[in-house]
Amino acid sequence: MQASYRPTRARLEGYRRAAEAAGLKWDRDVLVYESFEDTPSAGIKAAAALLSQSPHPTAILAMSDQLALGVLGYARAQGIRVPDELSVVGYDDALPVQGVPALTTVRQPHVEKGRRAALGLIALLQREEARSVILSTELVVRESAAAPPALHDENSGVRPK
């Protein structure tokens, strides 16, 4: 599956690099693409597909907080304990803290993003070339994520880096 939306491709590339840097295996087979729909119901569908695998993943990174809220709801309905059995991370931090447990997410600089979009529009209106920029993000750790099971299982022999 190849994501068609450039920001999604960039997010996936960042995730791949971070996973590999942490010594985790990158497996494109665990990517689920439901639709362009950015709703909790699309998150539920994606979670159902991922969590039907055996063994099911221990973490799900959703491309938005809306999708992540659907994943949290699906996990709760299936009796999967978050974060004990499944970590869930969203992307945006545009919503007030929602979900039970509170959602860990990647925060975007929304005000700066809007400012840069306005500057780009002004440049286009003045027939200038608009520049593409990559803004910094921040991981906001709340209650929906924990260390991978191997990293907090003393009997595994695996130690955090």
trRosetta pair geometry for C-beta under 8 A, 3 or more apart (Angstrom, degrees):
i j d omega theta_ij theta_ji phi_ij phi_ji
1 28 7.2 -177 40 171 78 103
1 31 5.5 -143 60 101 125 119
1 33 5.0 -179 -176 -1 145 127
2 9 7.7 13 -178 -100 75 109
3 8 4.1 -134 177 110 145 116
3 9 4.7 -168 78 -68 114 71
3 12 6.0 161 0 -6 141 143
3 33 6.9 -176 -93 -100 72 130
4 8 7.7 32 56 55 42 129
5 8 4.2 71 76 9 100 113
5 9 7.0 -177 87 -12 49 83
5 36 7.8 122 -47 -121 129 91
6 9 5.6 -53 -147 34 35 112
6 10 6.4 33 156 -19 67 104
7 10 5.5 -54 -147 37 35 112
7 11 6.3 37 154 -21 67 103
8 11 5.6 -51 -147 35 33 112
8 12 6.3 32 155 -17 65 105
8 63 5.6 2 -121 -142 96 146
9 12 5.8 -56 -148 38 30 110
9 13 6.3 32 153 -20 65 107
10 13 5.6 -53 -146 36 31 112
10 14 6.4 33 154 -18 64 104
10 134 7.4 -159 -168 -120 148 115
11 14 5.7 -55 -151 36 31 111
11 15 6.3 32 151 -19 65 106
11 63 6.1 123 91 -128 156 89
11 91 6.5 14 -140 -131 146 163
12 15 5.5 -52 -147 37 33 113
12 16 6.3 37 153 -23 66 103
12 31 7.3 27 -131 -115 129 136
13 16 5.6 -49 -146 33 32 113
13 17 6.4 31 155 -17 64 104
14 17 5.9 -54 -147 37 31 109
14 18 6.2 26 156 -15 65 109
15 18 5.9 -59 -146 40 29 108
15 19 6.1 30 157 -21 66 109
15 61 5.9 172 -122 91 141 165
16 19 5.8 -57 -146 36 27 111
16 20 6.3 20 159 -13 64 109
16 26 5.0 53 -144 -130 85 142
17 20 6.0 -60 -147 41 27 106
17 21 6.1 28 156 -20 65 110
18 21 5.7 -54 -143 38 30 112
18 22 6.3 24 157 -14 64 109
19 22 5.9 -65 -152 41 28 106
19 24 4.3 -81 -175 73 83 115
19 25 7.7 -46 152 75 115 21
19 26 5.3 123 95 -81 130 86
20 23 7.6 56 -176 -67 33 15
20 24 6.9 -95 -75 61 28 67
20 26 5.6 -29 -61 -32 95 119
22 161 7.1 -151 -145 8 62 135
23 161 7.0 146 -3 -50 127 129
24 148 7.6 170 -95 -62 123 159
27 30 5.0 65 95 0 104 105
28 31 5.6 -35 -168 6 58 118
30 50 6.9 63 -168 -130 82 99
30 53 7.7 -78 -118 3 87 171
30 57 6.1 103 -160 -74 133 131
32 46 4.5 147 105 -149 131 89
32 49 4.9 139 -127 88 143 134
32 50 5.6 -108 -19 -55 141 95
34 37 6.7 -66 110 52 111 100
34 42 4.7 158 98 -166 148 92
34 45 5.0 109 -127 92 134 122
34 46 4.9 -94 -42 -62 122 95
34 49 7.9 -175 -81 4 93 139
35 42 5.9 -115 47 -125 96 125
37 41 7.3 -45 142 77 138 93
37 42 4.1 169 97 -62 106 138
38 42 6.8 -63 -99 44 14 145
38 64 5.1 29 -156 37 107 165
38 66 5.1 84 156 66 77 140
38 67 6.6 -73 -150 -44 61 93
39 42 5.0 103 56 5 74 98
39 43 7.2 -131 103 -1 45 88
39 66 5.6 -63 -120 159 21 124
39 67 7.6 65 67 -78 23 59
39 70 7.0 79 122 -54 56 133
40 43 5.2 -55 -151 37 40 117
40 44 6.4 48 150 -26 69 98
40 66 5.8 -107 -49 178 61 72
40 67 7.3 174 -103 -110 35 22
40 69 4.7 -61 -101 95 106 100
40 70 3.6 156 -168 -68 57 88
40 73 6.3 54 -178 12 120 140
41 44 5.4 -43 -149 28 37 116
41 45 6.8 39 151 -18 63 100
41 70 6.1 -137 -34 -115 11 133
42 45 5.7 -49 -152 34 37 113
42 46 6.4 34 151 -16 66 105
42 66 7.8 43 50 122 105 103
42 67 6.0 -56 93 -109 97 88
42 70 6.4 174 67 9 48 171
43 46 5.7 -54 -145 40 33 109
43 47 6.1 35 155 -20 67 107
43 62 6.0 4 -120 -127 110 142
43 66 6.8 -167 -30 126 126 60
43 67 3.7 152 -81 -166 103 52
43 68 6.3 -110 -133 -17 145 12
43 69 6.3 122 53 65 163 55
43 70 2.3 139 73 60 108 119
43 71 4.8 -91 172 -31 108 70
43 73 7.6 96 99 36 115 103
43 74 7.2 -153 125 -8 82 120
44 47 5.7 -55 -145 37 28 111
44 48 6.3 33 154 -23 63 105
44 70 4.2 -103 -35 -178 67 106
44 71 7.4 -158 -80 -71 38 35
44 73 6.2 -45 -87 82 102 111
44 74 4.6 151 -133 -63 69 115
45 48 5.8 -53 -150 32 29 113
45 49 6.7 27 152 -17 62 104
45 70 7.8 -15 14 156 61 142
46 49 5.8 -56 -154 35 34 111
46 50 6.3 25 154 -12 68 109
46 60 7.9 134 124 -165 108 134
46 62 7.5 127 88 -114 147 95
46 67 6.6 10 34 -167 143 111
46 70 7.4 86 39 101 96 126
46 71 7.0 -46 83 -79 100 96
47 50 5.8 -59 -142 43 32 106
47 51 5.5 10 168 -3 70 118
47 60 6.6 -4 -106 -117 82 174
47 70 6.5 -165 -6 124 123 86
47 71 4.3 156 -75 -122 126 68
47 74 3.9 147 95 69 143 153
47 75 6.6 -103 -170 -45 140 76
48 51 6.4 -61 -127 48 20 96
48 52 6.2 29 163 -32 59 109
48 74 6.1 -120 -54 -153 73 143
49 52 6.2 -57 -151 23 22 112
50 53 6.3 -48 -176 7 40 113
50 56 6.8 88 138 -157 72 93
50 57 5.7 -39 172 16 111 120
50 60 6.1 112 109 -101 164 120
51 56 4.5 29 -143 -144 57 140
51 57 7.4 -88 -87 35 60 81
51 74 7.1 170 21 132 145 120
51 75 7.2 177 -82 -93 158 74
51 78 6.6 149 135 59 148 173
51 80 6.8 -94 -146 -45 142 160
51 86 7.6 -18 -102 -99 117 150
52 56 7.4 101 26 -96 12 107
53 56 5.3 125 70 -105 77 57
53 57 7.0 48 64 -24 127 76
56 80 7.8 -72 93 -115 152 142
56 86 7.5 -33 120 -88 117 115
57 60 6.2 112 93 -66 132 75
57 86 7.3 76 99 -128 74 95
58 85 7.3 -120 -134 168 73 46
58 86 6.3 -152 -163 -110 39 51
58 87 6.6 36 141 13 72 90
58 148 6.0 94 101 -142 141 75
58 149 5.6 -116 -133 -12 156 106
59 86 6.8 158 -89 -164 32 60
59 87 4.1 -12 -111 62 89 101
59 88 7.5 -176 -155 -72 60 32
59 89 7.2 14 -175 1 104 103
59 145 7.3 46 -129 -132 109 92
59 148 7.1 -69 -27 -96 126 82
60 68 7.7 163 107 -120 103 75
60 71 5.2 -154 94 -156 145 151
60 86 6.7 10 0 -179 98 108
60 87 7.4 -180 27 90 56 58
60 88 5.4 -4 62 -114 95 71
60 89 7.4 -175 93 31 51 67
61 89 4.9 -17 -114 69 70 106
61 91 7.6 56 176 -42 86 108
62 65 7.4 121 94 -94 123 16
62 67 3.8 -173 -173 99 125 108
62 68 3.8 -163 41 -64 141 75
62 70 7.9 140 -121 50 152 92
62 71 5.7 -150 -57 -11 130 136
62 88 7.0 16 -9 -171 110 88
62 89 7.0 -176 24 89 72 51
62 90 5.2 -21 67 -113 108 60
62 91 6.6 -148 96 6 66 90
63 67 6.1 44 49 29 67 152
63 91 5.5 -45 -172 37 32 136
64 67 4.8 99 58 7 83 99
64 68 6.9 -145 97 -4 46 89
64 90 6.3 -15 135 -168 28 95
64 91 5.5 -63 -92 65 29 87
64 92 5.5 29 -148 -24 69 127
65 68 5.3 -55 -145 40 37 115
65 69 6.3 44 154 -26 68 99
65 90 3.8 70 -100 164 56 149
65 91 6.7 -139 -40 57 64 36
65 92 4.7 -98 -9 49 104 113
65 93 6.8 136 -58 -63 135 27
65 94 6.4 -159 22 38 135 81
65 95 5.2 -154 115 15 150 117
65 98 7.4 100 165 48 119 112
65 103 6.2 105 -143 125 96 158
65 105 5.6 -3 -89 -115 101 141
66 69 5.9 -49 -153 27 29 112
66 70 7.1 30 148 -15 59 102
66 90 7.9 119 15 -146 34 126
66 92 8.0 25 -8 20 78 150
66 95 7.8 129 -65 -37 68 137
67 70 5.7 -56 -161 34 38 113
67 71 6.6 39 144 -21 68 102
67 90 7.0 154 65 -126 78 89
68 71 5.3 -49 -149 33 39 115
68 72 6.4 43 151 -20 67 100
68 88 5.4 134 -160 162 94 106
68 89 6.7 -94 -116 112 136 21
68 90 3.2 -102 3 -80 154 96
68 91 7.6 143 -30 7 126 59
68 99 7.3 -46 123 -74 96 154
68 103 5.6 103 123 -146 132 130
68 105 7.0 -160 37 -95 167 96
68 144 7.7 97 172 128 119 163
69 72 5.6 -47 -149 34 35 114
69 73 6.5 36 151 -18 64 104
69 90 7.4 25 -31 -84 68 138
69 98 6.0 -7 -102 110 125 121
69 99 5.4 -136 -115 -78 78 106
69 103 6.9 -59 -76 -71 73 144
70 73 5.6 -54 -149 37 33 112
70 74 6.3 32 154 -18 67 105
71 74 5.8 -55 -147 37 30 110
71 75 6.3 31 155 -20 65 106
71 88 5.0 169 107 -133 125 129
72 75 5.8 -55 -147 36 29 111
72 76 6.3 29 155 -19 64 107
72 82 6.2 -79 -129 21 79 168
72 88 5.5 -167 -71 82 81 168
72 99 4.7 66 64 -149 175 116
72 100 7.1 139 164 58 129 48
72 101 7.7 -139 -141 41 126 55
72 103 6.9 -95 -48 -87 145 98
72 144 6.6 -67 -95 -125 116 134
73 76 5.8 -55 -148 36 30 111
73 77 6.3 29 155 -18 65 108
74 77 5.7 -57 -148 37 31 111
74 78 6.3 18 157 -9 66 111
75 78 5.9 -67 -148 45 29 103
75 80 4.1 -87 -161 73 83 110
75 81 7.8 -133 158 -3 111 5
75 82 5.3 75 117 -42 150 114
75 85 8.0 172 -164 81 117 106
75 86 5.5 -138 -127 68 140 145
75 88 7.0 -132 -9 -49 150 134
76 79 7.8 40 -179 -69 29 23
76 80 7.5 -79 -56 54 22 71
76 82 7.5 -58 -62 9 76 113
76 100 7.4 57 -85 83 144 95
80 85 5.1 -124 -169 88 78 131
80 86 5.2 29 153 1 121 131
81 84 4.1 -5 111 51 120 114
81 85 4.7 98 56 7 77 104
81 86 7.3 148 81 24 42 81
82 85 7.2 -70 -73 54 41 75
82 86 5.2 -49 -95 77 79 86
82 87 7.1 120 -150 -108 84 25
82 88 5.6 -17 -142 2 136 111
82 101 5.9 -146 106 20 100 103
82 144 5.4 -7 158 -145 120 76
83 86 6.9 -111 -141 85 45 41
83 87 4.8 34 -146 -97 103 69
83 88 7.4 -135 -99 14 82 71
83 101 6.9 -65 -24 43 85 144
83 143 6.9 -159 -16 156 112 56
83 144 5.7 132 -67 177 102 30
83 145 5.4 137 -116 -131 142 6
83 146 3.8 145 129 -12 128 101
84 146 7.1 44 -83 12 30 155
87 104 7.4 -23 -175 42 95 140
87 144 6.6 109 -160 139 59 67
87 145 4.0 60 -160 -131 111 66
87 146 5.5 -145 -83 33 110 62
87 148 7.9 -81 0 -85 137 52
88 99 8.0 -134 95 -179 134 153
88 103 6.9 -65 107 -132 103 82
88 104 7.2 144 90 43 57 93
88 144 4.5 -60 62 163 88 122
88 145 6.8 -129 53 -70 38 77
89 103 7.8 123 -135 -179 33 82
89 104 4.9 -50 -109 98 77 100
89 105 6.4 154 -170 -98 67 36
89 106 7.0 59 164 -27 108 86
89 139 8.0 -29 -150 -143 130 99
89 144 7.0 168 -75 100 47 110
89 145 5.5 34 -68 -74 94 133
90 93 7.6 142 96 -57 109 57
90 103 5.2 15 4 169 124 129
90 104 7.3 153 21 88 74 48
90 105 4.1 -25 70 -108 91 99
90 106 7.3 -141 101 20 53 70
91 105 6.2 -179 -79 -164 19 86
91 106 4.6 -5 -122 48 72 107
91 108 7.6 58 170 -35 77 106
92 95 7.3 59 100 -2 118 81
92 105 6.5 -53 50 179 56 131
92 106 7.4 61 -9 75 28 72
92 107 7.6 2 126 -123 23 38
92 108 5.9 -33 -139 10 43 113
93 105 4.6 158 -66 104 82 130
93 106 7.0 -130 -19 94 104 30
93 107 3.7 -25 29 -105 152 76
93 108 6.7 174 43 20 93 64
93 140 5.7 86 -95 16 138 143
94 108 7.4 -7 -57 46 92 107
94 110 6.3 110 -106 -79 91 141
95 98 5.3 -35 130 -2 130 121
97 102 5.0 -5 179 -147 116 109
97 103 6.8 -175 -154 37 67 82
97 142 6.7 158 -141 -117 117 156
98 102 7.8 126 72 -134 17 61
98 103 6.3 8 71 0 63 121
99 102 6.2 119 77 -130 89 24
99 103 4.3 81 37 -45 144 98
99 144 6.5 -4 123 -64 138 136
101 142 7.1 176 138 127 96 98
101 143 3.4 -111 162 112 125 119
101 144 5.0 178 80 -72 99 68
102 142 3.9 -103 111 163 103 133
102 143 4.4 88 45 20 81 106
102 144 6.6 -131 89 -25 41 92
103 142 5.9 53 80 55 27 139
103 143 7.9 -21 -39 53 16 75
103 144 5.1 -2 -123 1 42 145
104 139 7.4 9 177 -178 98 88
104 140 6.6 -176 -154 94 56 63
104 141 5.2 -2 -127 -134 111 45
104 142 4.8 -158 -74 36 59 76
104 143 7.3 -159 -42 46 87 30
104 144 4.7 -139 5 60 87 90
104 145 3.9 -45 21 0 160 118
105 139 7.8 180 99 -151 32 52
105 140 5.4 -3 63 55 74 104
105 142 7.4 16 3 5 78 116
106 137 5.0 19 173 164 102 132
106 138 7.2 153 -161 74 59 34
106 139 5.7 -34 -104 -97 69 59
106 140 7.4 166 -104 14 17 80
107 137 6.2 159 76 -167 51 74
107 138 4.6 -18 55 62 107 90
107 139 7.6 -176 11 -89 82 8
107 140 5.0 71 -32 -26 111 118
108 113 6.1 19 152 -40 114 143
108 135 7.0 76 -162 93 81 124
108 137 5.7 -33 -93 -111 55 95
109 112 4.0 3 130 35 120 118
109 113 5.9 149 91 -27 69 87
109 135 5.2 -119 41 163 114 135
109 136 6.7 54 -19 67 125 72
109 137 7.6 -134 -14 -96 79 49
110 113 5.4 -54 -143 34 30 117
110 114 6.5 30 158 -17 64 104
111 114 5.9 -56 -154 36 31 110
111 115 6.4 32 149 -20 65 106
112 115 5.4 -51 -145 36 35 115
112 116 6.2 35 156 -18 67 104
112 135 5.8 147 106 -133 123 142
113 116 6.0 -54 -147 37 27 108
113 117 6.4 30 152 -21 61 107
113 135 6.1 -108 -78 10 81 161
114 117 5.6 -53 -146 34 32 113
114 118 6.4 33 154 -19 65 103
115 118 5.8 -55 -153 34 31 111
115 119 6.5 29 151 -17 65 106
116 119 5.6 -52 -147 38 35 112
116 120 6.3 38 152 -21 65 104
116 133 5.8 -108 -154 49 146 130
116 135 7.2 -150 -5 -59 155 122
117 120 5.6 -53 -150 35 32 114
117 121 6.5 33 152 -20 64 103
118 121 5.7 -52 -149 34 33 111
118 122 6.4 35 152 -19 65 104
119 122 5.6 -51 -148 35 33 113
119 123 6.4 37 151 -21 64 103
119 130 7.9 136 115 -137 71 93
120 123 5.6 -51 -149 34 33 113
120 124 6.5 32 153 -17 65 104
120 130 3.9 64 -153 -152 85 128
120 131 7.3 -126 -102 47 93 53
121 124 5.7 -54 -149 36 33 111
121 125 6.3 33 153 -18 66 106
121 130 7.7 39 -48 -99 24 138
122 125 5.7 -56 -147 38 31 111
122 126 6.3 18 156 -7 65 110
123 126 5.9 -67 -148 46 29 102
123 128 4.2 -87 -167 78 82 106
123 129 6.8 -38 158 86 124 24
123 130 4.5 144 82 -86 130 72
123 131 7.6 67 23 1 178 71
124 127 7.4 33 -178 -82 34 26
124 128 7.2 -93 -66 59 23 64
124 130 5.3 -19 -52 -40 90 120
141 145 6.4 -100 -140 63 83 117
142 145 7.6 87 58 20 58 90
146 152 6.9 -49 156 -1 109 152
147 151 4.2 -106 161 89 117 122
147 152 4.7 122 78 -36 120 109
147 160 7.1 -66 -147 -82 138 122
148 151 4.8 85 61 6 80 107
148 152 7.5 165 81 5 41 85
149 152 6.6 -81 -148 50 30 85
149 153 5.6 27 162 -27 72 119
149 156 7.7 127 129 -56 77 150
150 153 5.8 -57 -130 35 28 111
150 156 4.7 -168 -149 160 71 166
150 158 4.4 19 158 52 103 150
151 158 6.2 -76 -85 114 49 111
151 159 7.7 65 -138 -171 68 18
151 160 5.1 64 -155 -73 111 87
153 156 4.2 77 91 -21 108 113
153 158 7.5 46 63 46 89 100
